[in-house]
Amino acid sequence: VPDIGGEPISNAYDQYPHLYSIYGSDYPRDGKSIGWQGKLYSSTEAEHYAKTVLGAHVAGLVSYNQADSARYASYEAEALRKEGFTVVPEQLDIALADFDSAALDMKNKGVDVVFDTIDTDGNARLCKAIEDAG
């Protein structure tokens, strides 16, 4: 059964041929391995844009203490560092996420752009906390 338009939190969308992510995938998907010969690759377009067009230098990176969220956060941190960002990681408890504390900490550390590897509801709560923190 095809899954079309999913928002992946794992690498299954880079593995199985019946899963179609909203982001797309250039990898061959045979159901056995991920990526090209078992290795995933990504580019830094979004991070480059934040650096060159938005003029950002300090990136907040919000993730959950959940395996897939943390895994993707490590990829994102690497991409941000390759583009020259100082990365301020904020890992939240998935069950008791304290978005207000994370937003205040990022504000105090001079974060000027935020990336996250969290779910849609968490993203909305994070945005509200950032707005409330000024």
SULMOWO-V491677 format. One record per pair of residues at least 6 apart in sequence whose C-alpha atoms are under 6 Angstrom apart, sorted by sequence separation. I is the first residue (numbers start at 1). GAP is how many residues later the second one is. If there is no record, write none. Layout:
# SULMOWO-V491677
I,GAP + I,GAP
This chain:
# SULMOWO-V491677
13,6 + 50,6 + 63,6 + 63,7 + 27,8 + 17,12 + 16,13 + 7,14 + 15,14 + 16,14 + 5,15 + 6,15 + 16,15 + 2,16 + 3,16 + 4,16 + 5,16 + 6,16 + 15,16 + 2,17 + 3,17 + 5,17 + 15,18 + 15,19 + 14,20 + 103,26 + 58,27 + 60,27 + 64,27 + 65,27 + 99,27 + 103,27 + 57,28 + 58,28 + 59,28 + 60,28 + 61,28 + 62,28 + 63,28 + 64,28 + 65,28 + 58,29 + 59,29 + 60,29 + 61,29 + 62,29 + 64,29 + 100,29 + 104,29 + 64,30 + 99,30 + 47,33 + 44,35 + 73,44 + 69,48 + 60,51 + 59,52 + 58,53 + 61,53 + 63,53 + 58,54 + 59,54 + 60,54 + 61,54 + 62,54 + 63,54 + 59,55 + 61,55 + 63,55 + 56,56 + 10,58 + 9,59
